[in-house]
Amino acid sequence: MAGRKPFITTDVAPYGMGKERLRPPDTLGEPEKRAFVDLVLSVPASQFRKCDLPLLCRWSELTVMAEQAAGEMQAQGMVVDGKQSPWFAIHQSACRELRALAGRLKLGPSSRVSRAPKTLPAGNISYYERMRLAGELDDKPT
């Protein structure tokens, strides 16, 4: 008796809909742009729409804040001069807001549970597409 064929999907955009992924706005700093691109490339192209841009920007900013706070606590310690590091509150606040945004942006395991096995994996991305999204490569004529 032959086994059941595995369920395989690809990241395909419906006809008439662009496969264009959102690009980070110029108002974001370089670390925030990297966080933005990392998130956008980790999900199917159809996951986010233009109306999600403000939430994605806040996600990127909060991710960088949380990472900076974690780095500062790692370097200075969780207790400074007998008191809790001021970076702890920043880290805690950023993580709380990231958790709230994760629900709104449908990120994380809890967002995928109800849709499995129909969840679409992110498509293969070339290095050049990643550079283009990060703004490091512009193929626009000058």
DSSP file (Angstrom, degrees, kcal/mol; ACC not computed):
  #  RESIDUE AA STRUCTURE BP1 BP2  ACC     N-H-->O    O-->H-N    N-H-->O    O-->H-N    TCO  KAPPA ALPHA  PHI   PSI    X-CA   Y-CA   Z-CA
    1    1 A M              0   0    0      0, 0.0     2,-0.2     0, 0.0     0, 0.0   0.000 360.0 360.0 360.0 126.7    0.0    0.0    0.0
    2    2 A A        -     0   0    0      1,-0.1     3,-0.1     3,-0.0     2,-0.0  -0.479 360.0-116.2 -77.9 145.8    1.5    3.3   -1.1
    3    3 A G        -     0   0    0     -2,-0.2     2,-0.2     1,-0.1    -1,-0.1  -0.281  38.6 -85.8 -75.6 164.9    1.8    6.2    1.4
    4    4 A R        -     0   0    0      1,-0.1    -1,-0.1    -2,-0.0     3,-0.1  -0.471  46.6-108.8 -71.7 140.3   -0.1    9.4    1.2
    5    5 A K        -     0   0    0     -2,-0.2    -1,-0.1     1,-0.1     2,-0.0  -0.454  39.4-106.9 -68.4 140.1    1.6   12.1   -0.9
    6    6 A P        -     0   0    0      0, 0.0     2,-0.6     0, 0.0    -1,-0.1  -0.363  30.5-111.3 -68.0 149.4    3.0   15.0    1.1
    7    7 A F        +     0   0    0     -3,-0.1     2,-0.4    -2,-0.0    -3,-0.0  -0.724  43.4 179.0 -81.9 117.7    1.2   18.3    1.0
    8    8 A I        +     0   0    0     -2,-0.6     2,-0.3   112,-0.0   112,-0.1  -0.973   5.9 178.0-125.5 135.8    3.4   20.8   -0.8
    9    9 A T        -     0   0    0     -2,-0.4     2,-0.3   110,-0.1   110,-0.0  -0.868  13.0-149.9-127.8 165.2    2.6   24.4   -1.6
   10   10 A T        -     0   0    0     -2,-0.3     2,-1.3   110,-0.1   113,-0.1  -0.911  32.5-102.1-129.7 161.5    4.5   27.2   -3.2
   11   11 A D        +     0   0    0     -2,-0.3     2,-0.4   109,-0.1   113,-0.1  -0.704  55.9 164.9 -85.2  94.6    4.3   31.0   -2.7
   12   12 A V        -     0   0    0     -2,-1.3    34,-0.1   111,-0.0    -2,-0.0  -0.944  31.3-139.1-119.0 132.3    2.2   32.0   -5.7
   13   13 A A        -     0   0    0     -2,-0.4     3,-0.1     1,-0.1     6,-0.1  -0.716  31.6-107.4 -87.2 137.8    0.5   35.3   -6.2
   14   14 A P    >   -     0   0    0      0, 0.0     3,-2.2     0, 0.0    -1,-0.1  -0.250  49.9 -81.0 -60.7 153.4   -3.0   35.2   -7.7
   15   15 A Y  T 3  S+     0   0    0      1,-0.3     3,-0.1     3,-0.0     0, 0.0  -0.288 119.0  19.3 -57.0 134.9   -3.3   36.4  -11.3
   16   16 A G  T 3  S+     0   0    0      1,-0.3     2,-0.5    -3,-0.1    -1,-0.3   0.222 102.5 104.1  88.2 -14.4   -3.5   40.2  -11.4
   17   17 A M  S <  S-     0   0    0     -3,-2.2    -1,-0.3     1,-0.0    -4,-0.1  -0.852  73.6-121.3-100.5 133.6   -1.9   40.6   -8.0
   18   18 A G        -     0   0    0     -2,-0.5    -1,-0.0     1,-0.1    -3,-0.0  -0.313   2.1-141.7 -69.3 155.3    1.7   41.7   -7.8
   19   19 A K        +     0   0    0     -6,-0.1     2,-0.2     2,-0.1    -1,-0.1   0.178  58.0 136.3 -97.8  15.1    4.2   39.5   -6.1
   20   20 A E        -     0   0    0      1,-0.1     2,-0.2    26,-0.0    -2,-0.1  -0.432  45.8-145.7 -68.1 129.8    5.8   42.7   -4.8
   21   21 A R        -     0   0    0     -2,-0.2     2,-0.1     1,-0.1    24,-0.1  -0.643  29.4 -93.3 -91.8 154.7    6.8   42.6   -1.2
   22   22 A L        -     0   0    0     -2,-0.2    -1,-0.1    23,-0.2    18,-0.1  -0.400  39.3-144.7 -65.6 142.1    6.7   45.7    1.0
   23   23 A R        -     0   0    0     -2,-0.1   111,-0.1    -3,-0.0   110,-0.1  -0.819  23.1-102.0-107.1 149.4    9.9   47.7    1.2
   24   24 A P        -     0   0    0      0, 0.0     9,-0.1     0, 0.0     2,-0.0  -0.468  41.2-114.5 -69.1 139.8   11.1   49.5    4.3
   25   25 A P    >   -     0   0    0      0, 0.0     3,-1.5     0, 0.0     8,-0.0  -0.333  20.9-115.0 -70.6 157.8   10.4   53.3    4.2
   26   26 A D  T 3  S+     0   0    0      1,-0.3     7,-0.1    -2,-0.0     0, 0.0   0.667 108.7  74.7 -66.2 -16.9   13.4   55.6    4.1
   27   27 A T  T 3  S+     0   0    0      2,-0.0    -1,-0.3     0, 0.0     2,-0.2   0.683  79.5  89.3 -72.6 -16.5   12.4   57.0    7.5
   28   28 A L  S <  S-     0   0    0     -3,-1.5     2,-0.0     1,-0.1    29,-0.0  -0.550  80.1-121.6 -80.6 146.1   13.7   53.8    9.2
   29   29 A G     >  -     0   0    0     -2,-0.2     4,-2.5     1,-0.1     5,-0.2  -0.254  35.5 -94.5 -74.6 172.4   17.4   53.6   10.3
   30   30 A E  H  > S+     0   0    0      1,-0.2     4,-2.2     2,-0.2     5,-0.2   0.907 124.0  47.8 -60.7 -46.1   19.6   50.9    9.0
   31   31 A P  H  > S+     0   0    0      0, 0.0     4,-2.0     0, 0.0    -1,-0.2   0.908 113.7  48.9 -63.0 -37.8   19.1   48.4   11.9
   32   32 A E  H  > S+     0   0    0      2,-0.2     4,-2.5     1,-0.2    -2,-0.2   0.884 108.7  53.2 -66.7 -39.0   15.4   48.9   11.6
   33   33 A K  H  X S+     0   0    0     -4,-2.5     4,-2.8     2,-0.2     5,-0.2   0.904 108.3  50.7 -62.3 -40.4   15.5   48.3    7.9
   34   34 A R  H  X S+     0   0    0     -4,-2.2     4,-2.6     2,-0.2    -2,-0.2   0.918 111.4  47.5 -62.7 -42.7   17.3   45.0    8.4
   35   35 A A  H  X S+     0   0    0     -4,-2.0     4,-2.0     2,-0.2    -2,-0.2   0.893 112.3  50.7 -64.2 -39.5   14.7   43.9   10.9
   36   36 A F  H  X S+     0   0    0     -4,-2.5     4,-2.7     2,-0.2     5,-0.2   0.948 112.8  44.7 -61.6 -51.3   11.9   45.0    8.5
   37   37 A V  H  X S+     0   0    0     -4,-2.8     4,-2.4     1,-0.2    -2,-0.2   0.898 110.9  54.3 -63.5 -41.7   13.4   43.0    5.6
   38   38 A D  H  X S+     0   0    0     -4,-2.6     4,-0.6    -5,-0.2    -1,-0.2   0.915 112.8  43.6 -58.7 -43.2   14.1   40.0    7.8
   39   39 A L  H >< S+     0   0    0     -4,-2.0     3,-1.1     2,-0.2     4,-0.4   0.947 113.4  49.3 -68.0 -48.6   10.4   39.9    8.8
   40   40 A V  H >< S+     0   0    0     -4,-2.7     3,-0.8     1,-0.3    -2,-0.2   0.860 112.8  48.2 -61.6 -36.0    9.0   40.5    5.4
   41   41 A L  H 3< S+     0   0    0     -4,-2.4    -1,-0.3     1,-0.2    -2,-0.2   0.608 100.8  66.3 -80.6 -10.2   11.1   37.8    3.8
   42   42 A S  T << S+     0   0    0     -3,-1.1    80,-0.3    -4,-0.6    -1,-0.2   0.499 101.6  50.0 -89.3  -2.8   10.3   35.3    6.5
   43   43 A V  S <  S-     0   0    0     -3,-0.8    80,-0.2    -4,-0.4     5,-0.1  -0.827 101.6 -75.0-128.2 166.3    6.6   35.0    5.5
   44   44 A P    >   -     0   0    0      0, 0.0     3,-2.1     0, 0.0     4,-0.4  -0.259  45.9-114.0 -59.1 151.3    4.7   34.5    2.2
   45   45 A A  T 3  S+     0   0    0      1,-0.3     3,-0.5     2,-0.1   -23,-0.2   0.789 115.8  55.8 -58.5 -29.1    4.6   37.5   -0.1
   46   46 A S  T 3  S+     0   0    0      1,-0.2    -1,-0.3   -34,-0.1   -26,-0.0   0.474  82.6  90.3 -84.2  -1.1    0.8   37.8    0.4
   47   47 A Q  S <  S+     0   0    0     -3,-2.1     2,-0.3    -7,-0.1    -1,-0.2   0.897  87.6  42.0 -63.3 -42.6    1.1   38.0    4.2
   48   48 A F        -     0   0    0     -3,-0.5     2,-0.3    -4,-0.4   -26,-0.1  -0.817  64.8-164.9-114.1 148.2    1.4   41.8    4.4
   49   49 A R    >   -     0   0    0     -2,-0.3     3,-2.2   -28,-0.1     4,-0.3  -0.751  42.4 -95.8-119.8 169.9   -0.4   44.6    2.6
   50   50 A K  G >  S+     0   0    0      1,-0.3     3,-1.6    -2,-0.3    -1,-0.0   0.825 122.0  62.9 -56.7 -33.5    0.4   48.3    2.3
   51   51 A C  G 3  S+     0   0    0      1,-0.3    -1,-0.3     2,-0.1     4,-0.3   0.668  95.8  61.4 -68.3 -14.4   -2.0   49.1    5.2
   52   52 A D  G <> S+     0   0    0     -3,-2.2     4,-2.5     1,-0.2     3,-0.3   0.528  75.8  98.3 -84.8  -6.9    0.3   47.0    7.4
   53   53 A L  H <> S+     0   0    0     -3,-1.6     4,-2.3    -4,-0.3     5,-0.2   0.872  79.4  49.6 -53.9 -47.3    3.3   49.3    6.8
   54   54 A P  H  > S+     0   0    0      0, 0.0     4,-2.2     0, 0.0    -1,-0.2   0.909 113.2  47.4 -61.1 -39.5    2.9   51.4   10.1
   55   55 A L  H  > S+     0   0    0     -3,-0.3     4,-2.4    -4,-0.3    -2,-0.2   0.892 111.1  51.3 -67.0 -38.6    2.7   48.2   12.2
   56   56 A L  H  X S+     0   0    0     -4,-2.5     4,-2.2     2,-0.2    -1,-0.2   0.873 109.0  51.3 -65.8 -36.4    5.7   46.7   10.4
   57   57 A C  H  X S+     0   0    0     -4,-2.3     4,-2.5    -5,-0.2    -2,-0.2   0.924 110.8  47.7 -65.5 -43.7    7.7   49.8   11.1
   58   58 A R  H  X S+     0   0    0     -4,-2.2     4,-2.7     1,-0.2     5,-0.2   0.899 110.4  53.1 -64.2 -38.7    6.8   49.7   14.8
   59   59 A W  H  X S+     0   0    0     -4,-2.4     4,-2.3     1,-0.2    -2,-0.2   0.929 110.4  47.6 -58.3 -46.1    7.7   46.0   14.8
   60   60 A S  H  X S+     0   0    0     -4,-2.2     4,-2.0     2,-0.2    -2,-0.2   0.918 113.2  47.1 -63.4 -45.1   11.1   46.8   13.3
   61   61 A E  H  X S+     0   0    0     -4,-2.5     4,-2.3     1,-0.2    -2,-0.2   0.919 113.8  47.5 -63.6 -44.4   11.8   49.7   15.8
   62   62 A L  H  X S+     0   0    0     -4,-2.7     4,-2.7     2,-0.2    -1,-0.2   0.857 108.6  55.2 -67.1 -35.0   10.7   47.6   18.8
   63   63 A T  H  X S+     0   0    0     -4,-2.3     4,-2.3    -5,-0.2    -1,-0.2   0.931 110.3  45.5 -62.1 -45.3   12.9   44.7   17.7
   64   64 A V  H  X S+     0   0    0     -4,-2.0     4,-2.6     2,-0.2    -2,-0.2   0.905 112.7  51.3 -65.4 -41.5   16.0   46.9   17.5
   65   65 A M  H  X S+     0   0    0     -4,-2.3     4,-2.7     2,-0.2     5,-0.2   0.935 110.9  47.6 -60.4 -46.8   15.1   48.4   20.9
   66   66 A A  H  X S+     0   0    0     -4,-2.7     4,-2.4     1,-0.2    -1,-0.2   0.904 113.2  48.3 -62.5 -41.6   14.7   45.0   22.5
   67   67 A E  H  X S+     0   0    0     -4,-2.3     4,-2.2     2,-0.2    -1,-0.2   0.900 112.3  48.5 -67.0 -39.8   18.0   43.8   21.0
   68   68 A Q  H  X S+     0   0    0     -4,-2.6     4,-2.5     2,-0.2    -2,-0.2   0.925 112.3  48.6 -65.0 -43.7   19.9   46.9   22.2
   69   69 A A  H  X S+     0   0    0     -4,-2.7     4,-2.4     1,-0.2    -2,-0.2   0.905 111.3  50.1 -63.5 -41.1   18.5   46.6   25.7
   70   70 A A  H  X S+     0   0    0     -4,-2.4     4,-2.1    -5,-0.2    -1,-0.2   0.906 111.1  49.6 -63.6 -40.7   19.4   42.9   25.8
   71   71 A G  H  X S+     0   0    0     -4,-2.2     4,-2.2     2,-0.2    -2,-0.2   0.901 110.5  49.6 -64.1 -41.9   22.9   43.8   24.7
   72   72 A E  H  X S+     0   0    0     -4,-2.5     4,-3.0     2,-0.2     5,-0.4   0.902 111.7  48.5 -64.8 -41.2   23.3   46.5   27.3
   73   73 A M  H  X S+     0   0    0     -4,-2.4     4,-2.2     1,-0.2    -1,-0.2   0.871 111.0  51.2 -67.2 -34.9   22.1   44.2   30.0
   74   74 A Q  H  < S+     0   0    0     -4,-2.1    -2,-0.2    -5,-0.2    -1,-0.2   0.898 116.1  41.1 -67.0 -38.9   24.5   41.5   28.9
   75   75 A A  H  < S+     0   0    0     -4,-2.2    -2,-0.2    -5,-0.1    -1,-0.2   0.905 129.4  26.7 -74.8 -42.6   27.4   44.0   28.9
   76   76 A Q  H  < S-     0   0    0     -4,-3.0    -3,-0.2     1,-0.2    -2,-0.2   0.698 109.3-117.5 -95.9 -22.1   26.5   45.8   32.2
   77   77 A G     <  -     0   0    0     -4,-2.2    -1,-0.2    -5,-0.4    -2,-0.1  -0.184  26.2 -86.1  98.9 161.8   24.6   43.1   34.0
   78   78 A M  S    S+     0   0    0      1,-0.1     7,-3.0    -4,-0.1     2,-0.5   0.711 116.8  52.8 -78.8 -20.4   21.1   42.9   35.2
   79   79 A V  E     -A   84   0A   0      5,-0.2     2,-0.5    -6,-0.1     5,-0.2  -0.974  67.2-177.2-120.0 123.9   22.0   44.7   38.5
   80   80 A V  E >  S-A   83   0A   0      3,-3.1     3,-1.7    -2,-0.5    -3,-0.1  -0.983  73.3 -13.9-123.3 122.8   23.9   48.0   38.3
   81   81 A D  T 3  S-     0   0    0     -2,-0.5    -1,-0.2     1,-0.3     3,-0.1   0.865 129.2 -53.8  54.3  40.1   25.0   49.7   41.6
   82   82 A G  T 3  S+     0   0    0      1,-0.2     2,-0.3    -3,-0.1    -1,-0.3   0.539 122.1  97.7  76.2   6.0   22.7   47.4   43.6
   83   83 A K  E <  S-A   80   0A   0     -3,-1.7    -3,-3.1     1,-0.0    -1,-0.2  -0.857  85.4 -88.6-123.7 159.4   19.6   48.3   41.5
   84   84 A Q  E     -A   79   0A   0     -2,-0.3    -5,-0.2    -5,-0.2    -6,-0.1  -0.427  55.9 -98.9 -62.8 137.4   17.8   46.7   38.6
   85   85 A S    >>  -     0   0    0     -7,-3.0     3,-1.5     1,-0.2     4,-0.6  -0.324  21.4-134.1 -58.4 136.2   19.3   47.8   35.3
   86   86 A P  H 3> S+     0   0    0      0, 0.0     4,-1.0     0, 0.0     3,-0.3   0.741 105.2  67.3 -63.8 -20.5   17.3   50.6   33.6
   87   87 A W  H 3> S+     0   0    0      1,-0.2     4,-2.7     2,-0.2     5,-0.2   0.739  86.1  69.8 -70.3 -21.8   17.6   48.6   30.4
   88   88 A F  H <> S+     0   0    0     -3,-1.5     4,-2.9     1,-0.2    -1,-0.2   0.929  98.3  47.7 -62.2 -45.0   15.4   45.9   31.9
   89   89 A A  H  X S+     0   0    0     -4,-0.6     4,-2.4    -3,-0.3    -1,-0.2   0.882 112.3  49.8 -63.7 -38.5   12.3   48.1   31.8
   90   90 A I  H  X S+     0   0    0     -4,-1.0     4,-2.5     2,-0.2    -2,-0.2   0.932 113.2  46.2 -65.2 -45.3   13.0   49.1   28.2
   91   91 A H  H  X S+     0   0    0     -4,-2.7     4,-2.4     2,-0.2    -2,-0.2   0.927 113.5  48.8 -62.3 -45.9   13.5   45.4   27.2
   92   92 A Q  H  X S+     0   0    0     -4,-2.9     4,-2.1     1,-0.2    -2,-0.2   0.913 113.1  46.8 -61.6 -44.8   10.4   44.3   29.0
   93   93 A S  H  X S+     0   0    0     -4,-2.4     4,-2.3     2,-0.2    -1,-0.2   0.919 112.5  49.1 -65.3 -44.7    8.3   47.1   27.5
   94   94 A A  H  X S+     0   0    0     -4,-2.5     4,-2.4     1,-0.2    -2,-0.2   0.905 111.8  49.3 -62.6 -41.4    9.6   46.4   23.9
   95   95 A C  H  X S+     0   0    0     -4,-2.4     4,-2.2     2,-0.2    -1,-0.2   0.881 109.5  51.8 -66.7 -37.8    8.9   42.7   24.3
   96   96 A R  H  X S+     0   0    0     -4,-2.1     4,-1.8     2,-0.2    -2,-0.2   0.927 112.3  45.5 -63.5 -44.7    5.4   43.3   25.6
   97   97 A E  H  X S+     0   0    0     -4,-2.3     4,-2.6     1,-0.2    -2,-0.2   0.876 110.5  54.0 -67.7 -36.5    4.6   45.5   22.6
   98   98 A L  H  X S+     0   0    0     -4,-2.4     4,-2.5     1,-0.2    -1,-0.2   0.905 106.7  52.4 -62.1 -40.4    6.2   43.0   20.2
   99   99 A R  H  X S+     0   0    0     -4,-2.2     4,-1.3     2,-0.2    -1,-0.2   0.910 110.6  47.4 -62.0 -42.0    3.9   40.3   21.6
  100  100 A A  H  X S+     0   0    0     -4,-1.8     4,-1.5     1,-0.2     3,-0.2   0.917 113.4  47.5 -65.3 -43.2    0.9   42.5   20.9
  101  101 A L  H  X S+     0   0    0     -4,-2.6     4,-2.7     1,-0.2    -2,-0.2   0.852 103.1  63.1 -66.6 -33.7    2.0   43.4   17.4
  102  102 A A  H  <>S+     0   0    0     -4,-2.5     5,-3.0     1,-0.2     4,-0.5   0.896 104.4  47.9 -58.5 -40.0    2.7   39.7   16.7
  103  103 A G  H ><5S+     0   0    0     -4,-1.3     3,-0.6    -3,-0.2    -1,-0.2   0.910 113.0  46.8 -66.8 -41.8   -1.0   39.0   17.2
  104  104 A R  H 3<5S+     0   0    0     -4,-1.5    -2,-0.2     1,-0.2    -1,-0.2   0.843 116.6  43.7 -69.6 -33.0   -2.0   41.8   14.9
  105  105 A L  T 3<5S-     0   0    0     -4,-2.7    -1,-0.2    -5,-0.1    -2,-0.2   0.424 111.9-120.5 -90.9   0.5    0.5   40.9   12.2
  106  106 A K  T < 5 +     0   0    0     -3,-0.6     2,-0.3    -4,-0.5    -3,-0.2   0.949  59.6 151.5  58.0  53.5   -0.4   37.2   12.5
  107  107 A L      < +     0   0    0     -5,-3.0     4,-0.2    -6,-0.1    -1,-0.2  -0.806  30.4  34.3-110.5 153.7    3.1   36.1   13.4
  108  108 A G  S >> S-     0   0    0     -2,-0.3     3,-1.0     1,-0.2     4,-0.8  -0.085  98.1 -60.3  93.9 169.0    4.2   33.2   15.5
  109  109 A P  H >> S+     0   0    0      0, 0.0     4,-1.4     0, 0.0     3,-0.9   0.840 125.7  60.3 -59.1 -38.8    3.0   29.7   16.1
  110  110 A S  H 34 S+     0   0    0      1,-0.3     4,-0.5     2,-0.2    -2,-0.1   0.799 104.0  51.7 -64.5 -26.3   -0.4   30.6   17.5
  111  111 A S  H <4 S+     0   0    0     -3,-1.0    -1,-0.3    -4,-0.2     4,-0.2   0.720 112.0  46.5 -79.4 -21.6   -1.2   32.3   14.2
  112  112 A R  H XX S+     0   0    0     -3,-0.9     4,-1.4    -4,-0.8     3,-0.7   0.682  90.8  81.4 -93.3 -19.2   -0.3   29.3   12.1
  113  113 A V  G >< S+     0   0    0     -4,-1.4     3,-0.6     1,-0.3    -2,-0.1   0.907  92.8  45.4 -58.1 -49.1   -2.1   26.6   14.1
  114  114 A S  G 34 S+     0   0    0     -4,-0.5    -1,-0.3     1,-0.2    -2,-0.1   0.725 116.6  46.3 -70.8 -20.2   -5.6   27.0   12.7
  115  115 A R  G X4 S+     0   0    0     -3,-0.7     3,-2.1    -4,-0.2     4,-0.3   0.596  86.5 145.9 -99.3 -12.1   -4.3   27.3    9.1
  116  116 A A  T <<  +     0   0    0     -4,-1.4     4,-0.0    -3,-0.6    -4,-0.0  -0.416  62.3  22.7 -64.9 142.5   -1.9   24.3    9.0
  117  117 A P  T 3  S+     0   0    0      0, 0.0    -1,-0.3     0, 0.0    -2,-0.1  -0.920 121.4  59.0 -92.8  14.1   -1.3   22.5    6.7
  118  118 A K  S <  S+     0   0    0     -3,-2.1    -2,-0.2     2,-0.1     2,-0.0   0.542  74.8 121.9 -82.0  -4.9   -2.5   25.1    4.2
  119  119 A T        -     0   0    0     -4,-0.3  -110,-0.1    -7,-0.2    -7,-0.0  -0.334  61.2-132.7 -60.0 133.0    0.1   27.7    5.4
  120  120 A L        -     0   0    0   -112,-0.1    -1,-0.1    -4,-0.0     2,-0.1  -0.757  14.5-133.9 -91.0 129.7    2.3   28.8    2.6
  121  121 A P        -     0   0    0      0, 0.0   -78,-0.1     0, 0.0     2,-0.1  -0.407  36.1 -88.7 -74.8 159.1    6.0   28.9    3.2
  122  122 A A        -     0   0    0    -80,-0.3     3,-0.1   -78,-0.1   -81,-0.1  -0.428  50.2-115.0 -63.6 141.1    8.1   31.9    2.1
  123  123 A G        -     0   0    0    -80,-0.2     2,-0.3     1,-0.1    -1,-0.1  -0.204  40.2 -78.6 -72.1 167.9    9.2   31.5   -1.4
  124  124 A N        -     0   0    0   -113,-0.1     2,-0.5     1,-0.0    -1,-0.1  -0.528  49.6-157.1 -68.9 131.6   12.9   31.3   -2.4
  125  125 A I        -     0   0    0     -2,-0.3     2,-0.1    -3,-0.1    -1,-0.0  -0.936   7.4-136.2-115.5 130.6   14.5   34.7   -2.3
  126  126 A S     >  -     0   0    0     -2,-0.5     4,-2.0     1,-0.1     5,-0.2  -0.452  24.1-115.5 -79.8 159.3   17.6   35.5   -4.3
  127  127 A Y  H  > S+     0   0    0      1,-0.2     4,-2.3     2,-0.2     5,-0.1   0.863 117.3  55.1 -60.3 -35.9   20.4   37.5   -2.7
  128  128 A Y  H  > S+     0   0    0      2,-0.2     4,-2.5     1,-0.2    -1,-0.2   0.876 105.1  51.2 -68.6 -37.1   19.7   40.3   -5.2
  129  129 A E  H  > S+     0   0    0      2,-0.2     4,-2.5     1,-0.2    -1,-0.2   0.904 110.0  50.5 -65.9 -39.1   16.0   40.5   -4.2
  130  130 A R  H  X S+     0   0    0     -4,-2.0     4,-2.0     2,-0.2    -2,-0.2   0.924 111.7  47.5 -62.1 -44.1   17.1   40.8   -0.6
  131  131 A M  H  <>S+     0   0    0     -4,-2.3     5,-2.4     1,-0.2     6,-1.1   0.897 111.3  51.5 -62.9 -40.2   19.6   43.6   -1.5
  132  132 A R  H ><5S+     0   0    0     -4,-2.5     3,-1.0     4,-0.2    -2,-0.2   0.917 110.6  47.6 -64.3 -43.8   16.8   45.4   -3.5
  133  133 A L  H 3<5S+     0   0    0     -4,-2.5    -1,-0.2     1,-0.3    -2,-0.2   0.857 110.7  51.9 -65.4 -35.3   14.4   45.2   -0.6
  134  134 A A  T 3<5S-     0   0    0     -4,-2.0    -1,-0.3    -5,-0.2    -2,-0.2   0.543 116.1-116.6 -77.8  -6.3   17.0   46.5    1.8
  135  135 A G  T < 5S+     0   0    0     -3,-1.0    -3,-0.2    -4,-0.5     3,-0.1   0.589  86.2 115.4  82.2   9.9   17.7   49.4   -0.6
  136  136 A E  S   <S+     0   0    0     -5,-2.4     2,-0.4     1,-0.2    -4,-0.2   0.640  76.6  40.6 -85.7 -15.0   21.3   48.3   -1.2
  137  137 A L        -     0   0    0     -6,-1.1     2,-0.6    -9,-0.1    -2,-0.2  -0.967  66.3-174.0-136.8 117.3   20.6   47.6   -4.9
  138  138 A D        -     0   0    0     -2,-0.4    -6,-0.0    -3,-0.1    -5,-0.0  -0.954   9.7-175.7-113.3 122.1   18.4   49.9   -7.0
  139  139 A D        +     0   0    0     -2,-0.6    -1,-0.1     2,-0.1     3,-0.0   0.201  47.7 120.0 -99.1  16.5   17.7   48.7  -10.5
  140  140 A K  S    S-     0   0    0      1,-0.1     2,-0.1     2,-0.0    -2,-0.1  -0.606  72.3-110.4 -78.6 138.5   15.9   51.9  -11.4
  141  141 A P              0   0    0      0, 0.0    -1,-0.1     0, 0.0    -2,-0.1  -0.448 360.0 360.0 -68.8 142.9   17.4   53.9  -14.3
  142  142 A T              0   0    0     -2,-0.1    -2,-0.0    -3,-0.0    -3,-0.0   0.416 360.0 360.0-100.3 360.0   19.0   57.1  -13.2
